[in-house]
Amino acid sequence: MGSWHGNQFSWAALSVKIDFRRKLYNRIDKCCLISHNIITLIKYFIKVCEWYRRDAECYSKL
């Protein structure tokens, strides 16, 4: 009977550990996704600035 309880406890501990790890990985994935999105936004913003600068140069030549 005692060993059964011990086994149940180890299973519970294992499932908690797996659940914690899954949550941790999900959080890491979200952080990576957010940082990737920020980098993409910055690149897009730089591109837009370049377009505007080019347009401004064209208008100044007119």
Secondary structure, 3 states (H helix, E strand, C coil): CHHHHHHHHHHHHHHHHHHHHHHHHHHHHHHHHHHHHHHHHHHHHHHHHHHHHHHHHHHHHC
